[in-house]
Amino acid sequence: MKLTVTSFALFVMFATGFAVADDAKTTDAPKVTFEDHIKPIFRQHCAKCHNQGEKKGGFAADTYSGVMEGGGSGEVVFDDGDADGSRLWQLVNHDDTPVMPPNQDRIPDDQLKLIRAWIEGGILESNASKAKAKKKNVLAFVASSGGRPEGGGAMPVSLPQSAPVVTARPAAITAIAASPWAPLVALAGQKQIVMYHSDSGELLGILPFEEGIAQSLKFSRDGSFLIAGGGEHGVNGIVAVYDVKTGERVAVVGDELDTVFGGDANDSMTRIALGGPQKMLRIFDVADGSQLFDLKKHTDWIFTVGYSPDGILIASGDRSGGLCVWEAETGRLYLDLTDHKGAVLSVAWRDDSNVMASASEDGTVKLWDMVQGKLIKSITAHGGGATDVAFDHEGRLVTAGKDNRVKLWDPSGNAIREFEPMSEDVLEVAVSYDGKRVIYGDWNGQVISTLTEDPAAKTSLASNPPPVAVRLESVRQTLTSVQNDLGPLKAARDAAGAAVAAAKAPIDALNAQIATKKTESETAAAAAAAAMAQTAAIDAELPALTLASRDLQDAVIAARVGLQGGSIDLATVADREQAFADHLLTLAAKRRSRITTNDLVAVQTKLAADRKAEADQLASTMPPLQEALAAANAAAKIANDAYDSVATRLAEVQTKHDLLAAEVN
């Protein structure tokens, strides 16, 4: 959706103040139509200048077809039910300039409610008209981690430490960028780019930018590279690419006759685009530095350039309010967005590439739907001019402006909070990889890093660090201090370890006693079980042995009868009596064995129970000892963590010391 200055003028005339009515709802409300409700309002406030006979700005407000046709810059209302995205509503509601109608009060609130309800209801012509289904709100953004490299974003390992230029005071902040996936922020300085840890505020290194001053800083999609565009006014302009880990300059494109104000690389790091005072958007091949496109559309200096995260589109904004979106692959113009009335100083893309934001000296930050090519919302963000805008991964925006302020907005463009104002115009703003910090800098060169949820928690970052020798001396002092801190912490850690050992010793002894008792109990239980098994075996034998005894006794009696009758001799009788006697001895032995094993079962069972009771009694004395050990372990963990933290800090400071010392020497 586009609207020229002339179209603005016509809308100024036909909306004597469309204020947003929060309670204007289309559900459960009477149907609002053009013929019955809106036409009388337009006749009252607009039709004098915007009618079929006199179409100022090419717009007629006295007929439904005239309103639907729009003005010289295209349509002004759509049937998607999105009042906030309607250019008509934005102007008459004073969400954008020029306000409408000019030099008049806004129309009454009840009429504003009708106009909003009409738009939200589907811009119906009459009672016979039917509204189309509302389209999905493009601002309903779902946070994504797309593009996040495995293991997180790159962090510096061995960056240069020397400051190419040392100044008494910093210059105006021309560029700030935050890594999309790591706690890393880059600040533009004079002939240098200063890298900080965004969480701790620690200076990590300084990248030389000998060509002049970086006017544009952007991290690559995966955070592995830093793209810096800049130069020296009236002398030269380039875009340089740095490896984030090493600080090595891995590519340079462009040979401008003036500085580069905006530079960016596509998602695959195969192309780099730049723009500046020469009014041309130039796109280069990174591999060989050859120029692929020289796009001429802008009529004034190009201030900002930005690829969409998916690399499909590229946006560029200029000093006269021109804002163009190009097809990145072909260089063809995709959208010519003419709504801004002041210089477009910054563009930013939401992670899904469907929404682009632009910040302008006209004071607005505008949100654009890249699918439909229309304005979604115009935010009156900063009096005097909006200088910068950035998205976080949740679709929220941070903006900076010439009112010395930085503001946070939700994905729909509603204000969340303001941050502590600076003393001068805030020129640059960035949001950290996790959305928890906002970093911003002003005309005086001051840079603040503050927590998103606690604006009072802030630290200062310098774009003009002191000389390496001065920083080395500071690091030496820090190193000595950390070393001194480590000694007592080591002693405390050792003492805590000894306390743990002392608390563990009685537990080990008690566990050994318990184990002995349990072993004795288990041994006795096994003996009792074995005796019970033996008794059971005897019990199984006794019935048969008893029957056999009877049979042998009967045999002896029969033999004796046979002896008296003369049928059996005396030797036979003696053999049978001997067999009977032997069997009786065996039976008696078996019975005695059963009595013995029964006694053994009783004894071993009692022994097993006694030893188990003794083990349980010992175990009952364990909890106080375990509590003492747990307390000792907790104290040891605290002591170990404290030691490890300072030891890690010592290693970091030692590394920084060695890097600085190497450059000094």
C-alpha positions as CSV (number, residue, x, y, z in Angstrom):
1,M,0.0,0.0,0.0
2,K,1.5,3.3,-1.0
3,L,0.5,6.9,-0.4
4,T,2.1,10.0,-1.9
5,V,2.2,13.5,-0.4
6,T,-0.8,14.4,-2.5
7,S,-2.7,11.4,-1.2
8,F,-1.8,12.4,2.3
9,A,-3.3,15.8,1.7
10,L,-6.6,14.3,0.5
11,F,-6.9,12.1,3.5
12,V,-6.1,15.1,5.7
13,M,-9.3,16.7,4.4
14,F,-11.6,13.7,4.7
15,A,-10.8,12.6,8.2
16,T,-11.2,15.3,10.8
17,G,-9.6,13.1,13.4
18,F,-10.0,9.3,13.4
19,A,-8.9,8.4,17.0
20,V,-8.3,4.8,17.9
21,A,-11.3,3.5,19.8
22,D,-10.3,0.5,21.9
23,D,-13.9,-0.5,22.5
24,A,-14.8,-0.4,18.8
25,K,-15.6,-4.1,18.2
26,T,-17.1,-5.7,15.1
27,T,-18.3,-8.8,16.9
28,D,-21.8,-8.6,18.4
29,A,-22.1,-5.2,16.9
30,P,-24.5,-3.8,14.2
31,K,-23.2,-3.9,10.7
32,V,-21.5,-0.7,9.8
33,T,-21.7,0.3,6.1
34,F,-20.4,3.0,3.9
35,E,-23.9,4.2,2.7
36,D,-25.5,4.2,6.1
37,H,-22.7,5.4,8.4
38,I,-19.4,6.4,6.7
39,K,-20.6,8.4,3.7
40,P,-22.3,11.1,6.0
41,I,-19.0,11.5,7.9
42,F,-17.0,11.8,4.7
43,R,-19.5,14.3,3.3
44,Q,-19.2,16.4,6.5
45,H,-15.4,16.4,6.8
46,C,-13.9,15.4,3.4
47,A,-16.0,15.8,0.4
48,K,-15.6,19.5,0.0
49,C,-12.1,18.9,-1.4
50,H,-12.3,15.3,-2.3
51,N,-15.2,14.6,-4.6
52,Q,-15.8,13.4,-8.1
53,G,-15.6,16.9,-9.4
54,E,-12.5,17.9,-7.5
55,K,-10.2,15.0,-6.7
56,K,-7.4,16.5,-4.6
57,G,-4.5,14.1,-4.6
58,G,-6.5,11.9,-7.1
59,F,-8.9,10.9,-4.3
60,A,-12.7,11.1,-4.1
61,A,-14.4,10.5,-0.7
62,D,-18.0,11.1,-1.7
63,T,-18.6,7.6,-3.3
64,Y,-17.8,4.1,-2.2
65,S,-16.0,3.4,-5.5
66,G,-13.9,6.5,-5.1
67,V,-12.7,5.5,-1.6
68,M,-12.0,2.0,-2.8
69,E,-10.0,3.3,-5.8
70,G,-7.7,5.2,-3.5
71,G,-5.5,8.2,-4.4
72,G,-2.6,8.9,-6.6
73,S,-0.4,6.4,-4.6
74,G,-2.8,3.5,-4.5
75,E,-5.3,1.9,-2.2
76,V,-5.8,3.3,1.3
77,V,-8.1,0.7,2.9
78,F,-8.3,-3.1,2.5
79,D,-10.9,-5.7,3.2
80,D,-8.7,-7.6,5.6
81,G,-10.3,-6.1,8.7
82,D,-6.9,-4.6,9.8
83,A,-7.7,-1.0,10.9
84,D,-4.2,-0.4,12.3
85,G,-2.7,-1.4,8.9
86,S,-5.0,1.0,7.0
87,R,-3.2,4.0,5.7
88,L,-6.4,5.9,5.9
89,W,-6.7,5.1,9.6
90,Q,-3.0,5.9,10.3
91,L,-3.3,9.4,9.0
92,V,-6.6,10.4,10.4
93,N,-5.8,8.8,13.8
94,H,-2.6,10.8,13.9
95,D,-0.5,7.7,13.9
96,D,1.4,9.2,10.9
97,T,2.0,12.5,9.2
98,P,0.5,14.6,7.8
99,V,-2.3,14.6,10.4
100,M,-5.8,14.9,9.0
101,P,-7.6,17.1,8.5
102,P,-5.0,19.9,8.6
103,N,-5.3,22.7,11.0
104,Q,-8.5,21.2,12.5
105,D,-9.5,19.3,15.5
106,R,-10.1,15.6,15.1
107,I,-13.7,14.5,14.4
108,P,-15.8,13.3,17.3
109,D,-15.0,10.0,19.0
110,D,-18.3,8.5,18.1
111,Q,-17.6,9.0,14.4
112,L,-14.1,7.7,14.8
113,K,-15.5,4.5,16.3
114,L,-17.8,4.1,13.3
115,I,-14.9,4.5,10.9
116,R,-12.8,1.9,12.7
117,A,-15.7,-0.5,13.0
118,W,-16.3,-0.1,9.3
119,I,-12.8,-1.0,8.4
120,E,-12.7,-3.9,10.9
121,G,-16.0,-5.1,9.6
122,G,-14.7,-5.5,6.1
123,I,-15.4,-2.0,4.5
124,L,-19.0,-3.0,3.5
125,E,-20.8,-0.8,1.0
126,S,-24.3,-1.5,2.1
127,N,-26.4,-3.9,4.2
128,A,-26.5,-6.3,1.3
129,S,-22.7,-6.6,1.3
130,K,-20.9,-9.5,3.0
131,A,-17.5,-9.2,4.7
132,K,-14.7,-11.5,3.7
133,A,-13.0,-13.7,6.2
134,K,-10.3,-11.8,8.0
135,K,-6.7,-12.6,7.0
136,K,-4.2,-13.7,9.6
137,N,-2.4,-10.9,11.3
138,V,1.1,-10.8,10.0
139,L,2.3,-9.4,13.3
140,A,1.3,-12.7,15.0
141,F,5.0,-13.7,15.0
142,V,6.2,-17.0,16.5
143,A,9.8,-16.8,17.8
144,S,12.2,-19.0,16.0
145,S,15.8,-20.2,16.4
146,G,16.3,-20.6,12.7
147,G,19.9,-19.8,11.7
148,R,21.3,-20.6,15.1
149,P,24.6,-22.6,14.6
150,E,25.2,-25.8,16.5
151,G,26.8,-25.0,19.8
152,G,25.8,-21.3,19.7
153,G,27.4,-18.3,18.0
154,A,31.1,-17.6,17.5
155,M,33.0,-15.8,20.2
156,P,36.5,-14.1,19.9
157,V,39.5,-16.3,20.6
158,S,42.5,-14.1,19.7
159,L,41.5,-10.6,18.6
160,P,44.0,-7.8,18.2
161,Q,44.3,-5.7,21.4
162,S,46.0,-2.5,20.3
163,A,43.9,0.6,19.7
164,P,44.8,2.2,16.3
165,V,43.5,5.6,17.6
166,V,43.5,6.9,21.1
167,T,41.3,9.9,21.8
168,A,40.6,12.0,24.9
169,R,36.9,11.6,24.3
170,P,34.8,9.4,22.0
171,A,33.2,10.5,18.8
172,A,29.5,10.2,18.0
173,I,28.5,6.6,17.8
174,T,28.0,5.7,14.2
175,A,27.2,2.0,14.5
176,I,26.4,-0.7,17.0
177,A,25.7,-4.4,16.3
178,A,25.0,-7.4,18.5
179,S,25.7,-11.0,17.5
180,P,22.5,-12.9,16.9
181,W,23.6,-16.0,18.8
182,A,26.4,-15.0,21.2
183,P,27.1,-12.5,24.0
184,L,29.0,-10.2,21.7
185,V,28.6,-6.6,20.7
186,A,30.6,-4.4,18.3
187,L,31.0,-0.6,18.5
188,A,32.3,1.6,15.8
189,G,35.0,4.0,16.7
190,Q,37.6,6.1,15.0
191,K,39.6,3.7,12.7
192,Q,38.6,0.8,14.9
193,I,35.7,-1.5,15.9
194,V,35.6,-2.4,19.5
195,M,34.3,-5.8,20.6
196,Y,32.7,-6.4,24.0
197,H,31.2,-9.3,25.9
198,S,27.6,-8.1,26.1
199,D,26.9,-9.8,29.4
200,S,30.0,-8.9,31.4
201,G,31.0,-5.7,29.6
202,E,34.6,-7.0,29.2
203,L,36.6,-5.6,26.3
204,L,37.5,-8.6,24.1
205,G,39.5,-6.9,21.4
206,I,39.8,-4.2,18.8
207,L,39.5,-4.6,15.0
208,P,41.4,-2.1,12.9
209,F,39.4,-0.1,10.3
210,E,42.1,1.9,8.7
211,E,39.8,3.3,6.0
212,G,38.1,5.7,8.5
213,I,35.0,5.2,10.5
214,A,32.5,2.3,10.3
215,Q,29.1,3.7,9.6
216,S,27.4,0.3,9.5
217,L,28.0,-2.9,11.5
218,K,26.1,-6.1,11.0
219,F,26.8,-9.7,12.0
220,S,26.3,-12.5,9.6
221,R,23.2,-14.7,9.9
222,D,25.1,-17.3,11.9
223,G,27.2,-14.8,13.8
224,S,30.6,-16.0,12.5
225,F,31.4,-12.8,10.6
226,L,31.1,-9.0,11.2
227,I,30.3,-6.9,8.2
228,A,31.6,-3.3,8.5
229,G,30.8,-0.6,6.0
230,G,32.4,2.9,6.1
231,G,35.3,4.9,5.1
232,E,36.2,8.6,5.0
233,H,33.9,11.3,3.7
234,G,34.9,12.5,0.2
235,V,37.8,10.0,0.1
236,N,36.9,6.4,0.1
237,G,34.3,3.8,1.0
238,I,34.4,0.0,1.5
239,V,32.7,-2.9,3.2
240,A,35.1,-5.2,5.1
241,V,34.3,-8.7,6.5
242,Y,36.0,-9.9,9.7
243,D,36.2,-13.4,11.2
244,V,34.7,-13.0,14.6
245,K,37.0,-15.6,16.3
246,T,40.3,-14.3,15.0
247,G,39.6,-10.8,14.0
248,E,41.1,-11.5,10.6
249,R,39.8,-9.4,7.7
250,V,38.7,-12.1,5.2
251,A,37.1,-10.0,2.5
252,V,36.8,-6.4,1.2
253,V,34.5,-5.1,-1.5
254,G,33.8,-1.8,-3.0
255,D,35.9,1.2,-4.0
256,E,33.6,4.1,-3.4
257,L,34.6,7.8,-3.8
258,D,32.8,8.6,-0.6
259,T,32.1,6.7,2.6
260,V,29.7,3.8,2.8
261,F,26.7,4.5,5.1
262,G,25.0,1.1,4.8
263,G,26.5,-2.4,4.1
264,D,25.3,-5.9,4.6
265,A,25.8,-9.5,3.4
266,N,23.3,-12.1,2.4
267,D,22.5,-15.2,4.4
268,S,25.0,-17.3,2.6
269,M,27.8,-14.7,2.7
270,T,28.2,-14.8,-1.1
271,R,27.0,-11.3,-1.8
272,I,27.6,-7.9,-0.2
273,A,25.5,-4.8,-0.8
274,L,26.5,-1.2,0.0
275,G,25.1,2.3,-0.4
276,G,26.2,5.8,0.3
277,P,26.4,9.4,-1.0
278,Q,26.7,8.2,-4.5
279,K,23.0,7.2,-4.4
280,M,23.7,3.8,-6.0
281,L,22.9,0.4,-4.4
282,R,25.8,-1.8,-5.4
283,I,25.9,-5.5,-5.0
284,F,29.2,-7.5,-5.1
285,D,30.3,-11.1,-5.4
286,V,32.2,-11.9,-2.2
287,A,34.4,-14.5,-3.9
288,D,36.1,-12.3,-6.4
289,G,34.9,-8.8,-5.4
290,S,33.3,-8.3,-8.8
291,Q,30.3,-5.9,-9.0
292,L,27.0,-7.8,-9.9
293,F,24.5,-4.9,-9.8
294,D,24.5,-1.1,-9.8
295,L,21.0,-0.2,-8.9
296,K,19.8,3.3,-9.5
297,K,16.5,4.3,-8.0
298,H,17.4,6.5,-5.1
299,T,17.6,10.3,-5.6
300,D,19.6,11.0,-2.5
301,W,22.3,9.5,-0.3
302,I,21.6,5.9,0.8
303,F,21.7,5.8,4.5
304,T,20.8,2.1,5.3
305,V,21.0,-1.3,3.6
306,G,19.8,-4.6,4.9
307,Y,19.3,-8.1,3.5
308,S,16.3,-10.2,4.7
309,P,17.3,-13.1,6.9
310,D,16.4,-15.6,4.2
311,G,18.5,-13.6,1.6
312,I,15.6,-13.2,-0.8
313,L,15.1,-9.4,-0.5
314,I,17.3,-6.4,0.3
315,A,16.1,-3.0,1.5
316,S,17.7,0.4,1.1
317,G,16.6,3.8,2.5
318,D,17.8,7.3,1.6
319,R,18.0,10.8,2.9
320,S,14.9,12.0,1.1
321,G,12.6,9.4,2.6
322,G,12.9,6.9,-0.2
323,L,12.6,3.2,0.8
324,C,13.1,0.5,-1.8
325,V,12.9,-3.3,-1.5
326,W,14.8,-5.3,-4.2
327,E,14.9,-8.9,-5.3
328,A,18.3,-9.9,-4.1
329,E,19.0,-12.4,-6.8
330,T,17.9,-10.4,-9.8
331,G,18.3,-6.8,-8.6
332,R,14.8,-6.0,-9.8
333,L,12.7,-3.5,-7.7
334,Y,10.2,-5.3,-5.6
335,L,8.6,-2.5,-3.7
336,D,8.9,1.3,-3.8
337,L,7.6,2.4,-0.4
338,T,7.0,6.2,-0.3
339,D,5.2,6.7,3.1
340,H,8.1,8.2,5.0
341,K,8.4,12.0,5.1
342,G,11.9,12.2,6.3
343,A,15.3,10.5,5.8
344,V,15.1,6.7,6.3
345,L,18.0,6.1,8.7
346,S,17.6,2.4,9.5
347,V,15.9,-0.8,8.3
348,A,15.6,-4.1,10.2
349,W,14.1,-7.5,9.4
350,R,12.1,-9.8,11.6
351,D,13.5,-13.4,11.8
352,D,10.9,-14.8,9.5
353,S,11.6,-12.2,6.7
354,N,7.9,-11.4,6.4
355,V,8.1,-8.1,8.2
356,M,10.5,-5.2,7.8
357,A,10.8,-2.2,10.0
358,S,12.1,1.2,9.0
359,A,13.1,4.2,11.2
360,S,12.9,7.7,9.8
361,E,13.6,11.3,10.8
362,D,9.9,11.9,10.4
363,G,9.7,10.4,13.9
364,T,8.0,7.2,12.9
365,V,9.0,3.5,12.8
366,K,6.9,1.7,10.2
367,L,6.2,-2.0,10.0
368,W,5.8,-3.4,6.5
369,D,4.2,-6.7,5.3
370,M,6.6,-8.0,2.7
371,V,4.1,-10.6,1.4
372,Q,1.3,-8.1,0.6
373,G,3.6,-5.2,0.1
374,K,1.6,-2.9,2.5
375,L,2.2,-0.9,5.6
376,I,1.1,-2.8,8.6
377,K,1.5,-0.2,11.3
378,S,3.1,3.2,11.7
379,I,4.5,3.9,15.2
380,T,4.9,7.5,16.3
381,A,8.1,6.5,18.1
382,H,10.4,9.5,18.7
383,G,9.8,13.2,18.6
384,G,12.4,14.9,16.4
385,G,13.2,11.7,14.5
386,A,13.7,7.9,14.9
387,T,17.3,7.1,14.2
388,D,17.5,3.3,14.5
389,V,15.4,0.1,14.9
390,A,16.2,-3.5,15.7
391,F,14.3,-6.8,16.2
392,D,15.0,-9.4,18.7
393,H,14.3,-13.2,18.2
394,E,10.8,-12.8,19.7
395,G,9.7,-10.2,17.2
396,R,10.0,-7.3,19.7
397,L,11.5,-4.0,18.6
398,V,13.9,-1.6,20.1
399,T,14.1,1.9,18.7
400,A,16.3,5.0,19.2
401,G,15.6,8.6,18.5
402,K,16.5,12.3,18.6
403,D,14.4,12.7,21.8
404,N,17.4,11.1,23.6
405,R,15.5,8.0,24.3
406,V,15.4,4.3,23.6
407,K,12.1,2.4,23.6
408,L,11.0,-1.3,23.6
409,W,7.9,-2.4,21.7
410,D,6.0,-5.6,21.5
411,P,5.7,-7.5,18.1
412,S,2.4,-5.6,17.4
413,G,4.2,-2.2,17.8
414,N,2.7,-1.4,21.3
415,A,5.0,0.3,23.7
416,I,6.5,-1.8,26.6
417,R,8.9,0.5,28.3
418,E,11.4,3.3,27.9
419,F,15.1,3.2,28.9
420,E,17.0,5.9,30.8
421,P,17.5,8.8,28.4
422,M,20.9,10.0,27.2
423,S,22.2,13.6,27.2
424,E,22.1,13.8,23.4
425,D,20.4,12.2,20.4
426,V,20.6,8.5,20.6
427,L,22.0,7.4,17.2
428,E,22.3,3.6,17.4
429,V,20.6,0.8,19.3
430,A,21.0,-3.0,19.3
431,V,19.5,-5.9,21.3
432,S,21.5,-8.8,22.6
433,Y,21.2,-12.4,21.3
434,D,19.0,-13.4,24.1
435,G,16.9,-10.3,24.2
436,K,18.0,-9.6,27.8
437,R,20.1,-6.5,27.0
438,V,19.8,-3.3,25.0
439,I,22.9,-1.5,23.9
440,Y,22.6,2.1,22.7
441,G,24.9,5.1,22.0
442,D,24.5,8.8,21.5
443,W,25.9,11.8,19.7
444,N,28.4,12.4,22.6
445,G,29.9,9.0,22.1
446,Q,28.4,7.5,25.3
447,V,27.3,3.8,25.1
448,I,25.1,2.2,27.6
449,S,24.4,-1.6,28.0
450,T,21.3,-2.2,30.1
451,L,19.0,-5.0,31.1
452,T,15.8,-5.2,29.1
453,E,13.7,-5.9,32.2
454,D,15.6,-3.6,34.5
455,P,16.7,-0.4,32.8
456,A,18.4,0.8,36.0
457,A,20.9,-2.0,35.8
458,K,23.4,-0.5,33.3
459,T,27.1,-0.4,32.4
460,S,29.1,1.8,30.1
461,L,31.1,0.7,27.1
462,A,33.8,2.8,25.5
463,S,34.2,3.1,21.8
464,N,37.7,4.7,22.4
465,P,39.5,2.3,24.7
466,P,42.8,3.5,26.3
467,P,46.2,2.5,24.9
468,V,47.2,-1.1,25.2
469,A,50.0,-0.3,27.7
470,V,47.4,1.4,30.0
471,R,45.1,-1.5,29.7
472,L,48.0,-3.9,30.4
473,E,48.8,-2.2,33.6
474,S,45.1,-2.4,34.6
475,V,45.0,-6.1,33.7
476,R,48.2,-6.7,35.7
477,Q,46.5,-5.2,38.8
478,T,43.5,-7.3,38.2
479,L,45.7,-10.4,37.7
480,T,47.4,-9.7,41.1
481,S,44.1,-9.2,42.8
482,V,42.6,-12.4,41.4
483,Q,45.8,-14.3,42.3
484,N,45.5,-13.0,45.9
485,D,41.9,-14.0,46.0
486,L,42.7,-17.5,44.8
487,G,45.0,-18.4,47.8
488,P,42.3,-18.2,50.5
489,L,39.8,-19.9,48.3
490,K,42.2,-22.8,47.7
491,A,42.7,-23.1,51.5
492,A,39.0,-23.0,52.0
493,R,38.5,-25.7,49.3
494,D,41.1,-28.0,50.9
495,A,39.6,-27.5,54.4
496,A,36.2,-28.3,53.0
497,G,37.6,-31.4,51.4
498,A,39.1,-32.5,54.7
499,A,35.8,-31.9,56.4
500,V,34.1,-34.1,53.9
501,A,36.6,-36.9,54.5
502,A,36.2,-36.6,58.3
503,A,32.4,-36.7,58.0
504,K,32.6,-39.7,55.7
505,A,35.0,-41.9,57.9
506,P,32.4,-42.8,60.6
507,I,29.8,-43.6,57.9
508,D,32.3,-45.9,56.2
509,A,33.0,-47.7,59.5
510,L,29.4,-48.0,60.3
511,N,28.6,-49.3,56.9
512,A,31.3,-52.0,57.4
513,Q,29.7,-53.1,60.7
514,I,26.3,-53.2,59.1
515,A,27.7,-55.2,56.2
516,T,29.3,-57.7,58.7
517,K,26.0,-58.1,60.6
518,K,24.1,-58.6,57.4
519,T,26.6,-61.2,56.2
520,E,26.3,-63.1,59.5
521,S,22.5,-62.9,59.3
522,E,22.5,-64.2,55.8
523,T,24.9,-67.0,56.7
524,A,22.7,-68.1,59.6
525,A,19.5,-67.9,57.5
526,A,21.2,-70.1,54.9
527,A,22.2,-72.7,57.5
528,A,18.6,-72.7,58.9
529,A,17.3,-73.2,55.4
530,A,19.7,-76.0,54.8
531,A,18.7,-77.7,58.1
532,M,15.0,-77.3,57.2
533,A,15.7,-78.9,53.9
534,Q,17.5,-81.8,55.6
535,T,14.6,-82.3,58.0
536,A,12.2,-82.3,55.2
537,A,14.2,-85.0,53.4
538,I,14.2,-87.1,56.6
539,D,10.5,-86.6,57.0
540,A,10.1,-87.9,53.5
541,E,12.1,-91.0,54.3
542,L,10.6,-91.9,57.7
543,P,7.2,-93.3,56.5
544,A,9.0,-95.8,54.2
545,L,11.5,-96.8,56.9
546,T,8.7,-97.4,59.4
547,L,6.8,-99.6,56.9
548,A,10.0,-101.5,56.2
549,S,10.5,-102.0,60.0
550,R,7.1,-103.6,60.2
551,D,7.8,-105.9,57.3
552,L,11.1,-107.0,58.8
553,Q,9.5,-107.6,62.1
554,D,6.9,-109.7,60.4
555,A,9.6,-111.7,58.7
556,V,11.4,-112.4,62.0
557,I,8.1,-113.6,63.5
558,A,7.5,-115.8,60.5
559,A,11.0,-117.2,60.7
560,R,10.6,-118.1,64.4
561,V,7.4,-119.9,63.6
562,G,9.0,-121.7,60.8
563,L,11.9,-122.8,63.1
564,Q,9.5,-124.3,65.5
565,G,7.8,-126.1,62.7
566,G,11.1,-127.3,61.3
567,S,10.7,-125.5,58.0
568,I,13.4,-122.9,58.6
569,D,16.8,-123.4,60.2
570,L,18.3,-121.4,63.0
571,A,20.7,-119.5,60.7
572,T,17.9,-118.0,58.7
573,V,16.2,-116.9,61.8
574,A,19.4,-115.2,62.9
575,D,19.9,-113.4,59.6
576,R,16.3,-112.1,59.7
577,E,16.7,-110.9,63.3
578,Q,20.1,-109.2,62.4
579,A,18.5,-107.4,59.4
580,F,15.6,-106.3,61.6
581,A,18.1,-105.0,64.2
582,D,20.2,-103.2,61.7
583,H,17.1,-101.5,60.2
584,L,15.9,-100.4,63.7
585,L,19.4,-98.8,64.2
586,T,19.1,-96.9,60.9
587,L,15.6,-95.7,61.8
588,A,16.8,-94.5,65.2
589,A,19.7,-92.7,63.6
590,K,17.4,-91.0,61.2
591,R,15.1,-89.9,64.0
592,R,18.0,-88.6,66.0
593,S,19.2,-86.6,62.9
594,R,15.8,-85.1,62.5
595,I,15.9,-83.8,66.1
596,T,19.4,-82.4,65.6
597,T,18.5,-80.5,62.4
598,N,15.3,-79.1,64.0
599,D,17.4,-77.7,66.8
600,L,19.8,-76.3,64.2
601,V,16.9,-74.6,62.4
602,A,15.8,-72.9,65.6
603,V,19.3,-71.8,66.5
604,Q,20.2,-70.5,63.1
605,T,16.8,-68.8,62.6
606,K,17.3,-66.9,65.9
607,L,20.9,-66.1,65.0
608,A,19.8,-64.6,61.6
609,A,17.1,-62.6,63.3
610,D,19.5,-61.3,66.0
611,R,22.1,-60.3,63.5
612,K,19.5,-58.5,61.3
613,A,18.2,-56.7,64.3
614,E,21.7,-55.6,65.2
615,A,22.2,-54.4,61.6
616,D,19.0,-52.4,61.7
617,Q,20.0,-50.9,65.0
618,L,23.3,-49.8,63.5
619,A,21.5,-48.4,60.4
620,S,19.2,-46.3,62.7
621,T,22.3,-44.4,63.9
622,M,23.2,-43.5,60.3
623,P,20.9,-40.4,59.5
624,P,22.8,-37.9,61.7
625,L,26.1,-39.0,60.2
626,Q,24.6,-38.7,56.7
627,E,23.2,-35.2,57.5
628,A,26.7,-34.2,58.7
629,L,28.2,-35.5,55.4
630,A,25.6,-33.8,53.3
631,A,26.3,-30.5,55.0
632,A,30.0,-31.0,54.5
633,N,29.5,-31.8,50.8
634,A,27.3,-28.7,50.4
635,A,30.0,-26.5,52.0
636,A,32.6,-28.2,49.8
637,K,30.6,-27.5,46.7
638,I,30.3,-23.9,47.6
639,A,34.1,-23.7,48.3
640,N,34.9,-25.6,45.0
641,D,32.6,-23.4,42.9
642,A,34.1,-20.3,44.4
643,Y,37.6,-21.6,43.7
644,D,36.7,-22.7,40.2
645,S,35.0,-19.4,39.4
646,V,38.1,-17.4,40.4
647,A,40.4,-19.9,38.8
648,T,38.5,-19.5,35.5
649,R,38.6,-15.8,35.9
650,L,42.3,-16.0,36.6
651,A,42.8,-18.0,33.4
652,E,40.8,-15.4,31.4
653,V,42.7,-12.5,32.9
654,Q,46.0,-14.3,32.3
655,T,45.1,-14.8,28.7
656,K,44.2,-11.2,28.3
657,H,47.4,-10.2,30.1
658,D,49.5,-12.4,27.7
659,L,47.7,-10.9,24.6
660,L,48.3,-7.3,25.8
661,A,51.9,-8.0,26.8
662,A,52.6,-9.6,23.4
663,E,51.4,-6.4,21.7
664,V,53.3,-4.1,24.0
665,N,56.5,-6.1,23.5
